[in-house]
Amino acid sequence: MTYREAEQRLASDLQKIYSNRESGQLASWVMEKITGLQRVDRLLQKNQPLTSDHEEQWVLIRARMLLHEPIQYVLNEAPFMGLLLEVNQHTLIPRPETEELVSWVLDDHPEENLRVLDAGTGSGCIALALKQQQPDWEITAGDSSLEALQIAAKNAARYQLPIHFTQIDMLNPQDPGWGGKYQVIVSNPPYIPSKDEASIATHVKAFEPTAALFVPNENPLLFYKALVAAAPLHLEKGGWLYVEINDGLGESTLQLFQNAEWQAELRKDFQGNNRMIRAKYY
């Protein structure tokens, strides 16, 4: 197969799972990974045959993707705010909506020197993006999963970004993993009620870590309540909490913070969904 044939065939096969647009993007990503060539260079060499090694990689990647495995796990990498991060099935795949949450933090504190906690760090994407943009910030990244922390630490080492990593039970404000007090806490916690699992795409629910996705049906705001409870111990007075939220629970999540007498604001993402909240603790 030539470069062009391999990309077109993969895009066509992936249309069984993804939209035409997504299929084309994913096929291009795979071909760039296999050949080491960007799109414009592949177009110039479109009739270049795949080597036997390239074709073997193409076959294996195609097989895994047709089983609905996300490309990020197949290739063990995901882009996030200019960083290319290692990911695996112990970490959520970083998403564009979370980039908006990070940008909100950065826009609000352009010149401050802050102590920041990323609670539920996963791959480390939030903590690393903040540290890359604000190298003087003192950033701690916590997660309940040791496997996730290992991946996050590898990502930090790759970019030589000094982050303090800690195992933390977010549901226990007394857990020593929280450390001291922070001026900003950022979190993308689990927020999908278990009853909604059936409506979640196969490539998400079958491969991404369920503990990082789902919460009990009877207590969908479990982690936001935990963050409110942790604030007296771990957030300075006048400090800020930034959280990603379930778009279907935007108003009730906002109400949770307002009932606790926080100054809270709900913001939509680029798709127009209720996606994040900024709350000030008094």
C-alpha positions as semicolon CSV with decimal commas, in nm:
position;residue;x (nm);y (nm);z (nm)
1;M;0,000;0,000;0,000
2;T;0,107;0,356;-0,063
3;Y;0,082;0,630;0,198
4;R;-0,231;0,761;0,028
5;E;-0,397;0,421;0,000
6;A;-0,324;0,334;0,363
7;E;-0,469;0,662;0,492
8;Q;-0,779;0,644;0,272
9;R;-0,849;0,281;0,362
10;L;-0,809;0,345;0,734
11;A;-1,036;0,651;0,718
12;S;-1,298;0,446;0,533
13;D;-1,283;0,160;0,785
14;L;-1,313;0,397;1,080
15;Q;-1,636;0,543;0,943
16;K;-1,807;0,237;1,095
17;I;-1,737;0,397;1,435
18;Y;-1,669;0,768;1,384
19;S;-1,802;1,050;1,168
20;N;-1,643;1,114;0,829
21;R;-1,455;1,415;0,968
22;E;-1,326;1,231;1,275
23;S;-1,228;0,928;1,067
24;G;-1,015;1,143;0,840
25;Q;-0,848;1,317;1,133
26;L;-0,774;0,989;1,310
27;A;-0,635;0,827;0,997
28;S;-0,408;1,127;0,942
29;W;-0,286;1,106;1,302
30;V;-0,206;0,736;1,262
31;M;-0,017;0,791;0,938
32;E;0,186;1,074;1,090
33;K;0,277;0,849;1,382
34;I;0,373;0,556;1,157
35;T;0,569;0,747;0,894
36;G;0,698;1,038;1,098
37;L;0,575;1,271;0,823
38;Q;0,329;1,556;0,856
39;R;0,031;1,579;0,622
40;V;0,191;1,809;0,365
41;D;0,497;1,584;0,338
42;R;0,281;1,274;0,300
43;L;0,091;1,443;0,018
44;L;0,419;1,507;-0,161
45;Q;0,507;1,140;-0,116
46;K;0,155;0,997;-0,153
47;N;0,269;0,718;-0,387
48;Q;0,551;0,608;-0,156
49;P;0,490;0,245;-0,051
50;L;0,472;0,160;0,318
51;T;0,771;-0,035;0,442
52;S;0,701;-0,379;0,585
53;D;0,749;-0,236;0,935
54;H;0,509;0,051;0,864
55;E;0,251;-0,188;0,724
56;E;0,278;-0,413;1,028
57;Q;0,216;-0,113;1,255
58;W;-0,078;-0,006;1,036
59;V;-0,241;-0,349;1,062
60;L;-0,205;-0,364;1,442
61;I;-0,327;-0,009;1,500
62;R;-0,623;-0,056;1,264
63;A;-0,728;-0,376;1,442
64;R;-0,728;-0,212;1,784
65;M;-0,913;0,096;1,667
66;L;-1,184;-0,114;1,500
67;L;-1,244;-0,267;1,844
68;H;-1,333;0,088;1,957
69;E;-1,006;0,142;2,148
70;P;-0,929;0,516;2,152
71;I;-0,638;0,621;1,937
72;Q;-0,480;0,791;2,239
73;Y;-0,447;0,455;2,415
74;V;-0,337;0,277;2,098
75;L;-0,058;0,530;2,046
76;N;-0,009;0,596;2,420
77;E;-0,017;0,970;2,368
78;A;-0,257;1,263;2,374
79;P;-0,203;1,634;2,296
80;F;-0,296;1,895;2,557
81;M;-0,218;2,266;2,532
82;G;0,100;2,215;2,334
83;L;0,215;1,916;2,536
84;L;0,217;1,559;2,408
85;L;0,138;1,346;2,713
86;E;0,165;0,976;2,775
87;V;-0,172;0,821;2,859
88;N;-0,296;0,470;2,927
89;Q;-0,605;0,301;3,065
90;H;-0,525;0,428;3,416
91;T;-0,570;0,789;3,302
92;L;-0,853;0,980;3,139
93;I;-0,785;1,110;2,791
94;P;-0,733;1,489;2,812
95;R;-1,004;1,682;2,630
96;P;-1,037;2,030;2,475
97;E;-1,297;2,132;2,733
98;T;-1,037;2,086;3,006
99;E;-0,802;2,316;2,816
100;E;-1,067;2,585;2,857
101;L;-1,069;2,526;3,233
102;V;-0,691;2,568;3,246
103;S;-0,712;2,883;3,035
104;W;-0,966;3,029;3,278
105;V;-0,721;2,983;3,566
106;L;-0,435;3,135;3,370
107;D;-0,641;3,430;3,252
108;D;-0,754;3,508;3,608
109;H;-0,406;3,504;3,762
110;P;-0,155;3,636;3,505
111;E;0,092;3,789;3,749
112;E;0,031;3,613;4,079
113;N;0,267;3,363;4,239
114;L;0,035;3,088;4,355
115;R;0,020;2,760;4,541
116;V;-0,207;2,537;4,336
117;L;-0,353;2,189;4,382
118;D;-0,472;1,981;4,088
119;A;-0,709;1,737;4,261
120;G;-0,761;1,421;4,056
121;T;-0,470;1,482;3,820
122;G;-0,485;1,168;3,603
123;S;-0,225;1,213;3,329
124;G;-0,114;1,537;3,496
125;C;-0,249;1,745;3,208
126;I;-0,390;2,032;3,416
127;A;-0,092;2,060;3,651
128;L;0,164;2,040;3,370
129;A;-0,012;2,293;3,148
130;L;-0,031;2,537;3,440
131;K;0,334;2,484;3,531
132;Q;0,449;2,526;3,173
133;Q;0,273;2,863;3,150
134;Q;0,353;2,975;3,506
135;P;0,687;2,820;3,605
136;D;0,700;3,010;3,936
137;W;0,377;2,860;4,064
138;E;0,412;2,592;4,330
139;I;0,194;2,311;4,198
140;T;0,084;1,990;4,369
141;A;-0,096;1,716;4,174
142;G;-0,294;1,451;4,359
143;D;-0,478;1,137;4,257
144;S;-0,613;0,827;4,430
145;S;-0,454;0,604;4,164
146;L;-0,086;0,524;4,203
147;E;-0,079;0,405;3,841
148;A;-0,209;0,742;3,724
149;L;0,046;0,925;3,939
150;Q;0,326;0,723;3,781
151;I;0,215;0,830;3,434
152;A;0,177;1,193;3,546
153;A;0,527;1,189;3,696
154;K;0,669;1,051;3,370
155;N;0,500;1,331;3,178
156;A;0,644;1,589;3,418
157;A;0,992;1,442;3,381
158;R;0,964;1,445;3,003
159;Y;0,912;1,820;3,003
160;Q;1,131;1,888;3,309
161;L;0,840;2,049;3,490
162;P;0,882;2,028;3,870
163;I;0,550;1,917;4,021
164;H;0,486;1,764;4,363
165;F;0,283;1,445;4,326
166;T;0,078;1,295;4,607
167;Q;-0,171;1,014;4,656
168;I;-0,491;1,173;4,779
169;D;-0,835;1,053;4,882
170;M;-1,053;1,340;4,761
171;L;-1,349;1,214;4,963
172;N;-1,158;1,244;5,290
173;P;-1,064;1,605;5,379
174;Q;-0,845;1,470;5,661
175;D;-0,630;1,261;5,426
176;P;-0,267;1,377;5,468
177;G;-0,226;1,356;5,091
178;W;-0,399;1,692;5,062
179;G;-0,097;1,862;5,216
180;G;-0,139;2,217;5,342
181;K;-0,341;2,510;5,211
182;Y;-0,359;2,643;4,857
183;Q;-0,467;2,964;4,694
184;V;-0,619;2,778;4,399
185;I;-0,760;2,428;4,367
186;V;-0,843;2,294;4,020
187;S;-1,029;1,970;3,963
188;N;-1,187;1,762;3,688
189;P;-1,351;1,502;3,913
190;P;-1,580;1,210;3,824
191;Y;-1,926;1,346;3,744
192;I;-2,123;1,102;3,524
193;P;-2,410;0,925;3,709
194;S;-2,390;0,548;3,669
195;K;-2,736;0,543;3,508
196;D;-2,597;0,735;3,211
197;E;-2,335;0,471;3,130
198;A;-2,549;0,317;2,856
199;S;-2,547;0,645;2,662
200;I;-2,169;0,686;2,680
201;A;-1,970;0,598;2,367
202;T;-1,810;0,253;2,369
203;H;-1,461;0,392;2,318
204;V;-1,504;0,586;2,645
205;K;-1,684;0,347;2,881
206;A;-1,502;0,034;2,766
207;F;-1,150;0,173;2,795
208;E;-1,123;0,482;3,016
209;P;-1,097;0,427;3,395
210;T;-1,447;0,396;3,539
211;A;-1,341;0,536;3,877
212;A;-1,250;0,863;3,704
213;L;-1,578;0,881;3,513
214;F;-1,875;0,763;3,718
215;V;-2,045;0,859;4,044
216;P;-2,341;0,705;4,228
217;N;-2,684;0,787;4,085
218;E;-2,807;0,893;4,428
219;N;-2,515;1,132;4,485
220;P;-2,395;1,278;4,152
221;L;-2,234;1,583;4,318
222;L;-2,030;1,365;4,552
223;F;-1,691;1,508;4,460
224;Y;-1,805;1,871;4,455
225;K;-1,947;1,827;4,805
226;A;-1,610;1,681;4,907
227;L;-1,428;1,985;4,767
228;V;-1,656;2,219;4,961
229;A;-1,593;2,015;5,276
230;A;-1,217;2,024;5,217
231;A;-1,198;2,400;5,170
232;P;-1,170;2,501;5,539
233;L;-0,862;2,280;5,569
234;H;-0,702;2,319;5,229
235;L;-0,810;2,644;5,062
236;E;-0,710;2,985;5,190
237;K;-0,982;3,240;5,263
238;G;-1,034;3,433;4,941
239;G;-0,896;3,139;4,745
240;W;-1,044;3,004;4,423
241;L;-1,179;2,668;4,314
242;Y;-1,209;2,584;3,943
243;V;-1,396;2,268;3,847
244;E;-1,512;2,091;3,535
245;I;-1,874;1,976;3,565
246;N;-2,146;1,759;3,415
247;D;-2,327;1,980;3,164
248;G;-2,662;1,835;3,269
249;L;-2,600;1,926;3,633
250;G;-2,471;2,279;3,586
251;E;-2,736;2,465;3,781
252;S;-2,744;2,218;4,070
253;T;-2,364;2,223;4,096
254;L;-2,367;2,603;4,095
255;Q;-2,636;2,598;4,364
256;L;-2,420;2,372;4,580
257;F;-2,148;2,638;4,597
258;Q;-2,393;2,923;4,642
259;N;-2,566;2,741;4,928
260;A;-2,224;2,716;5,095
261;E;-2,198;3,096;5,056
262;W;-1,929;3,085;4,792
263;Q;-1,921;3,340;4,511
264;A;-1,970;3,112;4,210
265;E;-1,995;3,153;3,834
266;L;-2,100;2,900;3,570
267;R;-1,934;2,908;3,228
268;K;-2,015;2,731;2,901
269;D;-1,756;2,555;2,685
270;F;-1,689;2,612;2,315
271;Q;-1,978;2,381;2,229
272;G;-2,225;2,583;2,437
273;N;-2,253;2,329;2,720
274;N;-2,242;2,417;3,091
275;R;-1,892;2,286;3,158
276;M;-1,704;2,467;3,435
277;I;-1,748;2,666;3,753
278;R;-1,526;2,921;3,924
279;A;-1,600;2,965;4,294
280;K;-1,441;3,193;4,552
281;Y;-1,417;3,069;4,909
282;Y;-1,485;3,309;5,196
